[in-house]
Amino acid sequence: MTVLVTGASGHLGRRTVLALLDRGVPAAEIVATARDLDAVADLAGLGVQVRRADYDDPASLDAAFAGVDRALLVSSNAVGARVPQHRNVIEAAVRAGVELLAYTSLLRADTSGLGLAADHLATEDLLKQSGLPVTLLRNGWYVENYTENAAPALATGQVIGAAGTGRISAATRQDFAEAAAVVLAGGEHAGAVYELAGDEAFTMAEYAAALGTATGREIGYTDLSAADYAATLTSAGVPAAFAELLADSDLGVARGDLEDHSGDLARLIGRPTTRLAEAVADVA
């Protein structure tokens, strides 16, 4: 069986390839794709097949999917262009006759009020129309969304946002990657919709406290209006469109869009998800 992972030069795709290897999938049966093969040269060094694939280049996708049995479509980060890009990948998978296509969607994409949900839901509709056996991996928030951007909080002693007291069931990219690897490695997952989220839900104030504990600093949380949060981000150099997206996401947190207690993620990976304190400790 040959397994393909798109976006293998990115954080989630790379971790998924490594998780497949950890599960005992032979390196020669794994295809890691990227637009730039230099970015996955280390995976090639492990014996993994590396193939060029560009979501905007159907010919490259056809070549990448040749002989593939199962595949993971890691969602594009090109907001505004994602749906046509995903369509290209899905159509290539159809032409290749893959037996299973998994997609990294968004937690409860069909009911979420997040602006990000629209592209994911449109992609889910394309997958339904494709006729392919499909697995939806509806990923919640990554803890790294916060920990990888902790520098301003460490410098100022304040985490800022517009999430109120909303709770976030975040998990690490490693947790999500292991779940994807479980689905790709075998078993009956066609038709499944997994709502993937961390076992432990936390507020932004609790995140700030955990960050303070991990770093030995006094760190608090300042809650702003969505407009003020976006304006603060923009003034710090964040592009306006991305600042608005982050503010919208925080409003979603406040509504409860990113809290989930289904337990799907822990069941798939066969262990509890990574605790916030453990994930934040890496920042220290």
Buried (B, 14 or more C-beta within 10 A) or exposed (E): EBBBBBBBBBBBBBBBBBBBBEEEBEBEBBBBBBBEBEBBEEBBEBEBBBBBBBBEBBEBBBBBBBEBBBBBBBBBEEEEEBBBBBBBBBBBBBEBEBBBBBBBBBBBBEEBEBBBBBBBBBBBEBBEEBEBBBBBBBBBBBBBEBBEEBEBBBEEBBBBBBBBEBBBBBBBBBBBBBBBBBBBBEEEBBEBBBBBBBBBBBBBBBBBBBBBBBBEEEBBBBBBEBEBBBBBBBEEEBEEEEBBBBBBBBBBBBBBBBBBEBBBBBEBBEEEBBBBEEBBBEBE
